Amino acid sequence: MTSPAFNYALITDAGLTQLEFAGLAGISRSVANRWINGHTQPSRIKIARLRALERVLRDVARTQQFHTVKGRARATALAALTKRVKS
């Protein structure tokens, strides 16, 4: 698992908000904030999902697909991303 600072950089590089990251990770925004700031660490159960999420976010950051998408199109793209993380 990478450091909290790296996770935050990956989230911002992908163009996601903390709330969007939290939704993809299956956690609340406050838990995401605590992880990102290093106040708490993810449980072993969440680590596998986070590793899968990291791989997907690297692809998203490379394509920058969330940097310009807004509104309904963004929600649709997030839904597709959620499916990709779960598979």
Beta strands, then each sheet from edge to edge (+ up, - down):
end
